[in-house]
Amino acid sequence: MAESVYKIIEVVGTSSESWEKAAAAAVERASKTLRDLRIAEIAELDLQIADGKVQAYRARVKLSFKFED
């Protein structure tokens, strides 16, 4: 097996519905500008709150992609 090198970045996705949709939004958007995404790891989940109510679900996602020659 050839050796490979991967870069890891963090992005934050948001959704008014769920953490799952927030994470999916982060991956979907990142995939528009990054090629060959390999792994997504949820680093942190949090909520945006206003007037005592949840306004948005936020997912901080670590994404890795392979460096190309």
C-alpha positions in Angstrom: 0.0 0.0 0.0 1.4 3.4 -0.9 1.7 6.0 1.8 -0.7 8.8 1.8 -1.0 12.2 3.5 -4.4 13.7 4.5 -5.3 17.3 5.5 -7.9 17.9 8.2 -10.1 21.0 8.4 -13.0 22.0 10.6 -16.3 23.5 9.3 -19.5 24.3 11.1 -22.9 23.4 9.7 -26.2 24.8 10.9 -29.8 23.7 10.7 -33.0 24.9 12.2 -34.2 21.2 12.4 -31.4 18.9 13.8 -27.8 18.2 14.5 -27.8 15.5 11.7 -29.0 18.1 9.2 -26.4 20.5 10.4 -23.6 18.0 9.9 -24.9 17.0 6.5 -25.0 20.7 5.5 -21.4 21.1 6.5 -20.3 18.0 4.4 -22.4 18.9 1.4 -21.1 22.5 1.3 -17.5 21.4 1.8 -17.8 18.8 -1.0 -18.4 21.6 -3.5 -14.9 23.0 -3.1 -12.9 20.0 -1.7 -12.3 16.8 -3.6 -11.9 13.3 -2.3 -13.4 13.8 1.1 -12.6 10.7 3.2 -13.8 11.0 6.8 -16.1 13.2 8.7 -15.9 13.4 12.5 -18.3 15.3 14.7 -16.1 17.4 16.9 -18.7 19.3 18.8 -22.5 19.9 18.9 -24.1 23.0 20.3 -27.3 25.1 20.1 -28.0 28.7 19.3 -30.6 30.0 21.7 -32.7 33.2 21.6 -35.5 34.1 24.1 -35.2 30.7 25.7 -35.8 28.8 22.5 -33.6 26.8 20.2 -32.9 28.9 17.0 -30.3 26.6 15.4 -28.5 23.3 15.8 -24.7 23.6 15.0 -22.3 20.8 14.3 -18.6 21.3 14.2 -17.2 18.7 11.8 -13.7 17.7 11.1 -13.2 16.7 7.5 -10.2 14.9 6.0 -9.2 14.8 2.4 -6.2 13.3 0.6 -3.4 15.4 -0.7 -2.8 15.0 -4.4 0.5 14.9 -6.3 
